Amino acid sequence: QLLQNNTDVFSRHKYDLGCTDLIQVQIPTGNARPHAEGLRSHPRAYLQAIDDEIEQMLQADVIEEANSS
């Protein structure tokens, strides 16, 4: 009964992550400049699975495309 009365606080699927405005998180970086790394290669056998997962995450608004340096 407790679970049924509070269904709104539980995820309904793997991308139902929720959010909060109760706290703000800051990551202190000091004067450090942004650091870029090259892409890492993955086995060819996993590439389609990776692309599928990324597409699902985009559709679920878990991630968004970036246009940054």
N, CA, C and O atoms as CSV, one atom per row, in Angstrom:
chain,resi,resn,atom,element,x,y,z
A,1,GLN,N,N,0.825,-1.189,0.000
A,1,GLN,CA,C,0.000,0.000,0.000
A,1,GLN,C,C,0.879,1.266,0.000
A,1,GLN,O,O,0.575,2.243,-0.685
A,2,LEU,N,N,1.964,1.229,0.775
A,2,LEU,CA,C,2.883,2.371,0.831
A,2,LEU,C,C,3.443,2.687,-0.561
A,2,LEU,O,O,3.484,3.848,-0.968
A,3,LEU,N,N,3.871,1.657,-1.281
A,3,LEU,CA,C,4.408,1.861,-2.627
A,3,LEU,C,C,3.346,2.412,-3.569
A,3,LEU,O,O,3.627,3.306,-4.367
A,4,GLN,N,N,2.149,1.894,-3.484
A,4,GLN,CA,C,1.081,2.362,-4.362
A,4,GLN,C,C,0.685,3.803,-4.058
A,4,GLN,O,O,0.311,4.542,-4.968
A,5,ASN,N,N,0.762,4.209,-2.808
A,5,ASN,CA,C,0.418,5.580,-2.436
A,5,ASN,C,C,1.495,6.577,-2.850
A,5,ASN,O,O,1.233,7.779,-2.899
A,6,ASN,N,N,2.695,6.099,-3.146
A,6,ASN,CA,C,3.815,6.979,-3.475
A,6,ASN,C,C,4.434,6.652,-4.825
A,6,ASN,O,O,5.644,6.796,-4.996
A,7,THR,N,N,3.643,6.224,-5.769
A,7,THR,CA,C,4.176,5.821,-7.069
A,7,THR,C,C,4.871,6.972,-7.794
A,7,THR,O,O,5.722,6.733,-8.651
A,8,ASP,N,N,4.522,8.212,-7.464
A,8,ASP,CA,C,5.120,9.349,-8.155
A,8,ASP,C,C,6.592,9.556,-7.808
A,8,ASP,O,O,7.264,10.325,-8.496
A,9,VAL,N,N,7.115,8.916,-6.790
A,9,VAL,CA,C,8.524,9.091,-6.418
A,9,VAL,C,C,9.415,7.987,-6.976
A,9,VAL,O,O,10.622,7.992,-6.735
A,10,PHE,N,N,8.850,7.055,-7.706
A,10,PHE,CA,C,9.610,5.950,-8.277
A,10,PHE,C,C,9.712,6.091,-9.787
A,10,PHE,O,O,8.787,6.580,-10.436
A,11,SER,N,N,10.825,5.667,-10.338
A,11,SER,CA,C,11.001,5.684,-11.786
A,11,SER,C,C,10.058,4.682,-12.439
A,11,SER,O,O,9.798,3.602,-11.907
A,12,ARG,N,N,9.561,5.066,-13.592
A,12,ARG,CA,C,8.670,4.168,-14.334
A,12,ARG,C,C,9.421,3.402,-15.415
A,12,ARG,O,O,8.977,2.342,-15.858
A,13,HIS,N,N,10.577,3.949,-15.843
A,13,HIS,CA,C,11.414,3.269,-16.824
A,13,HIS,C,C,12.842,3.741,-16.636
A,13,HIS,O,O,13.095,4.610,-15.802
A,14,LYS,N,N,13.765,3.201,-17.378
A,14,LYS,CA,C,15.185,3.449,-17.122
A,14,LYS,C,C,15.611,4.894,-17.373
A,14,LYS,O,O,16.656,5.311,-16.874
A,15,TYR,N,N,14.841,5.660,-18.122
A,15,TYR,CA,C,15.195,7.053,-18.362
A,15,TYR,C,C,14.332,8.029,-17.567
A,15,TYR,O,O,14.417,9.237,-17.787
A,16,ASP,N,N,13.529,7.547,-16.676
A,16,ASP,CA,C,12.713,8.393,-15.813
A,16,ASP,C,C,13.562,8.780,-14.604
A,16,ASP,O,O,13.428,8.210,-13.521
A,17,LEU,N,N,14.442,9.769,-14.816
A,17,LEU,CA,C,15.445,10.112,-13.813
A,17,LEU,C,C,14.980,11.158,-12.819
A,17,LEU,O,O,15.488,11.207,-11.698
A,18,GLY,N,N,14.043,11.982,-13.195
A,18,GLY,CA,C,13.568,13.022,-12.289
A,18,GLY,C,C,14.571,14.137,-12.111
A,18,GLY,O,O,15.667,14.096,-12.670
A,19,CYS,N,N,14.196,15.124,-11.338
A,19,CYS,CA,C,15.069,16.249,-11.045
A,19,CYS,C,C,14.583,16.923,-9.770
A,19,CYS,O,O,13.493,16.637,-9.275
A,20,THR,N,N,15.400,17.811,-9.255
A,20,THR,CA,C,15.030,18.545,-8.053
A,20,THR,C,C,15.513,19.979,-8.149
A,20,THR,O,O,16.497,20.273,-8.828
A,21,ASP,N,N,14.818,20.861,-7.466
A,21,ASP,CA,C,15.285,22.235,-7.342
A,21,ASP,C,C,15.579,22.550,-5.878
A,21,ASP,O,O,15.686,23.715,-5.494
A,22,LEU,N,N,15.709,21.500,-5.066
A,22,LEU,CA,C,15.960,21.681,-3.643
A,22,LEU,C,C,17.407,22.043,-3.329
A,22,LEU,O,O,17.680,22.686,-2.315
A,23,ILE,N,N,18.330,21.637,-4.187
A,23,ILE,CA,C,19.741,21.947,-3.970
A,23,ILE,C,C,20.376,22.366,-5.281
A,23,ILE,O,O,19.871,22.049,-6.359
A,24,GLN,N,N,21.486,23.079,-5.183
A,24,GLN,CA,C,22.302,23.412,-6.348
A,24,GLN,C,C,23.684,22.842,-6.099
A,24,GLN,O,O,24.230,22.972,-5.004
A,25,VAL,N,N,24.242,22.218,-7.108
A,25,VAL,CA,C,25.567,21.620,-6.996
A,25,VAL,C,C,26.552,22.484,-7.763
A,25,VAL,O,O,26.295,22.884,-8.898
A,26,GLN,N,N,27.665,22.761,-7.139
A,26,GLN,CA,C,28.732,23.501,-7.805
A,26,GLN,C,C,29.990,22.648,-7.765
A,26,GLN,O,O,30.300,22.017,-6.754
A,27,ILE,N,N,30.695,22.639,-8.861
A,27,ILE,CA,C,31.950,21.902,-8.944
A,27,ILE,C,C,33.072,22.932,-9.014
A,27,ILE,O,O,33.267,23.570,-10.048
A,28,PRO,N,N,33.805,23.094,-7.922
A,28,PRO,CA,C,34.867,24.108,-7.927
A,28,PRO,C,C,36.026,23.678,-8.831
A,28,PRO,O,O,36.629,22.624,-8.629
A,29,THR,N,N,36.318,24.495,-9.807
A,29,THR,CA,C,37.414,24.194,-10.729
A,29,THR,C,C,38.544,25.205,-10.628
A,29,THR,O,O,39.548,25.096,-11.331
A,30,GLY,N,N,38.377,26.190,-9.749
A,30,GLY,CA,C,39.415,27.201,-9.617
A,30,GLY,C,C,39.574,27.960,-10.919
A,30,GLY,O,O,38.588,28.367,-11.533
A,31,ASN,N,N,40.804,28.148,-11.335
A,31,ASN,CA,C,41.079,28.845,-12.591
A,31,ASN,C,C,41.366,27.877,-13.740
A,31,ASN,O,O,41.882,28.279,-14.783
A,32,ALA,N,N,41.032,26.615,-13.546
A,32,ALA,CA,C,41.330,25.603,-14.562
A,32,ALA,C,C,40.542,25.883,-15.838
A,32,ALA,O,O,39.357,26.214,-15.801
A,33,ARG,N,N,41.220,25.743,-16.943
A,33,ARG,CA,C,40.572,25.898,-18.236
A,33,ARG,C,C,39.931,24.582,-18.649
A,33,ARG,O,O,40.327,23.522,-18.164
A,34,PRO,N,N,38.941,24.639,-19.541
A,34,PRO,CA,C,38.341,23.391,-20.036
A,34,PRO,C,C,39.399,22.503,-20.681
A,34,PRO,O,O,40.338,22.987,-21.314
A,35,HIS,N,N,39.232,21.215,-20.511
A,35,HIS,CA,C,40.183,20.245,-21.038
A,35,HIS,C,C,39.454,19.329,-22.012
A,35,HIS,O,O,38.397,18.789,-21.687
A,36,ALA,N,N,39.999,19.159,-23.173
A,36,ALA,CA,C,39.384,18.290,-24.175
A,36,ALA,C,C,40.237,17.043,-24.367
A,36,ALA,O,O,41.467,17.106,-24.382
A,37,GLU,N,N,39.564,15.922,-24.513
A,37,GLU,CA,C,40.244,14.657,-24.808
A,37,GLU,C,C,39.701,14.118,-26.121
A,37,GLU,O,O,38.566,14.403,-26.502
A,38,GLY,N,N,40.509,13.351,-26.793
A,38,GLY,CA,C,40.063,12.715,-28.025
A,38,GLY,C,C,39.044,11.624,-27.748
A,38,GLY,O,O,38.938,11.112,-26.633
A,39,LEU,N,N,38.310,11.287,-28.773
A,39,LEU,CA,C,37.338,10.211,-28.642
A,39,LEU,C,C,38.054,8.887,-28.418
A,39,LEU,O,O,39.142,8.657,-28.946
A,40,ARG,N,N,37.440,8.036,-27.640
A,40,ARG,CA,C,37.994,6.698,-27.409
A,40,ARG,C,C,37.312,5.720,-28.347
A,40,ARG,O,O,36.108,5.803,-28.589
A,41,SER,N,N,38.082,4.813,-28.857
A,41,SER,CA,C,37.500,3.844,-29.794
A,41,SER,C,C,36.847,2.698,-29.026
A,41,SER,O,O,37.265,2.340,-27.925
A,42,HIS,N,N,35.827,2.145,-29.631
A,42,HIS,CA,C,35.089,1.019,-29.057
A,42,HIS,C,C,35.114,-0.124,-30.057
A,42,HIS,O,O,35.264,0.112,-31.256
A,43,PRO,N,N,34.972,-1.346,-29.592
A,43,PRO,CA,C,34.919,-2.474,-30.529
A,43,PRO,C,C,33.765,-2.303,-31.513
A,43,PRO,O,O,32.678,-1.865,-31.136
A,44,ARG,N,N,34.006,-2.645,-32.757
A,44,ARG,CA,C,32.980,-2.504,-33.789
A,44,ARG,C,C,31.683,-3.230,-33.427
A,44,ARG,O,O,30.596,-2.783,-33.792
A,45,ALA,N,N,31.798,-4.321,-32.726
A,45,ALA,CA,C,30.610,-5.098,-32.358
A,45,ALA,C,C,29.659,-4.298,-31.466
A,45,ALA,O,O,28.469,-4.610,-31.410
A,46,TYR,N,N,30.163,-3.266,-30.762
A,46,TYR,CA,C,29.344,-2.488,-29.834
A,46,TYR,C,C,28.819,-1.185,-30.439
A,46,TYR,O,O,27.965,-0.537,-29.835
A,47,LEU,N,N,29.300,-0.792,-31.596
A,47,LEU,CA,C,28.969,0.515,-32.141
A,47,LEU,C,C,27.473,0.718,-32.369
A,47,LEU,O,O,26.947,1.786,-32.057
A,48,GLN,N,N,26.786,-0.273,-32.901
A,48,GLN,CA,C,25.345,-0.126,-33.139
A,48,GLN,C,C,24.597,-0.030,-31.818
A,48,GLN,O,O,23.668,0.770,-31.700
A,49,ALA,N,N,24.976,-0.820,-30.826
A,49,ALA,CA,C,24.333,-0.765,-29.514
A,49,ALA,C,C,24.555,0.602,-28.862
A,49,ALA,O,O,23.651,1.141,-28.223
A,50,ILE,N,N,25.741,1.154,-29.021
A,50,ILE,CA,C,26.039,2.479,-28.477
A,50,ILE,C,C,25.185,3.533,-29.170
A,50,ILE,O,O,24.591,4.382,-28.506
A,51,ASP,N,N,25.117,3.486,-30.500
A,51,ASP,CA,C,24.294,4.441,-31.248
A,51,ASP,C,C,22.823,4.341,-30.851
A,51,ASP,O,O,22.144,5.358,-30.708
A,52,ASP,N,N,22.336,3.122,-30.676
A,52,ASP,CA,C,20.936,2.927,-30.281
A,52,ASP,C,C,20.671,3.522,-28.898
A,52,ASP,O,O,19.652,4.180,-28.686
A,53,GLU,N,N,21.578,3.293,-27.971
A,53,GLU,CA,C,21.418,3.811,-26.613
A,53,GLU,C,C,21.438,5.336,-26.618
A,53,GLU,O,O,20.630,5.967,-25.937
A,54,ILE,N,N,22.339,5.924,-27.369
A,54,ILE,CA,C,22.412,7.390,-27.462
A,54,ILE,C,C,21.126,7.944,-28.048
A,54,ILE,O,O,20.604,8.946,-27.558
A,55,GLU,N,N,20.609,7.311,-29.083
A,55,GLU,CA,C,19.362,7.775,-29.698
A,55,GLU,C,C,18.206,7.701,-28.697
A,55,GLU,O,O,17.392,8.621,-28.625
A,56,GLN,N,N,18.132,6.626,-27.933
A,56,GLN,CA,C,17.078,6.502,-26.918
A,56,GLN,C,C,17.216,7.575,-25.846
A,56,GLN,O,O,16.215,8.121,-25.384
A,57,MET,N,N,18.447,7.882,-25.448
A,57,MET,CA,C,18.673,8.910,-24.436
A,57,MET,C,C,18.309,10.296,-24.977
A,57,MET,O,O,17.771,11.123,-24.241
A,58,LEU,N,N,18.595,10.554,-26.247
A,58,LEU,CA,C,18.193,11.819,-26.868
A,58,LEU,C,C,16.673,11.943,-26.900
A,58,LEU,O,O,16.126,12.993,-26.564
A,59,GLN,N,N,15.998,10.878,-27.302
A,59,GLN,CA,C,14.536,10.890,-27.389
A,59,GLN,C,C,13.884,11.086,-26.026
A,59,GLN,O,O,12.811,11.681,-25.926
A,60,ALA,N,N,14.540,10.579,-24.965
A,60,ALA,CA,C,13.994,10.689,-23.608
A,60,ALA,C,C,14.420,11.989,-22.922
A,60,ALA,O,O,14.105,12.194,-21.750
A,61,ASP,N,N,15.126,12.862,-23.629
A,61,ASP,CA,C,15.635,14.129,-23.084
A,61,ASP,C,C,16.544,13.936,-21.877
A,61,ASP,O,O,16.599,14.789,-20.991
A,62,VAL,N,N,17.252,12.817,-21.846
A,62,VAL,CA,C,18.238,12.580,-20.795
A,62,VAL,C,C,19.521,13.312,-21.149
A,62,VAL,O,O,20.223,13.810,-20.269
A,63,ILE,N,N,19.825,13.377,-22.435
A,63,ILE,CA,C,21.008,14.088,-22.928
A,63,ILE,C,C,20.563,15.018,-24.044
A,63,ILE,O,O,19.453,14.897,-24.561
A,64,GLU,N,N,21.426,15.934,-24.407
A,64,GLU,CA,C,21.155,16.804,-25.536
A,64,GLU,C,C,22.435,16.981,-26.328
A,64,GLU,O,O,23.539,16.841,-25.802
A,65,GLU,N,N,22.265,17.289,-27.593
A,65,GLU,CA,C,23.424,17.500,-28.447
A,65,GLU,C,C,24.150,18.764,-28.018
A,65,GLU,O,O,23.529,19.750,-27.621
A,66,ALA,N,N,25.467,18.721,-28.104
A,66,ALA,CA,C,26.275,19.866,-27.721
A,66,ALA,C,C,26.995,20.427,-28.938
A,66,ALA,O,O,27.294,19.716,-29.897
A,67,ASN,N,N,27.258,21.709,-28.867
A,67,ASN,CA,C,28.024,22.377,-29.923
A,67,ASN,C,C,29.050,23.242,-29.212
A,67,ASN,O,O,28.894,24.458,-29.109
A,68,SER,N,N,30.090,22.605,-28.729
A,68,SER,CA,C,31.098,23.341,-27.965
A,68,SER,C,C,32.489,22.898,-28.409
A,68,SER,O,O,32.660,21.892,-29.097
A,69,SER,N,N,33.443,23.666,-28.001
A,69,SER,CA,C,34.827,23.346,-28.389
A,69,SER,C,C,35.372,22.193,-27.568
A,69,SER,O,O,36.519,21.788,-27.757
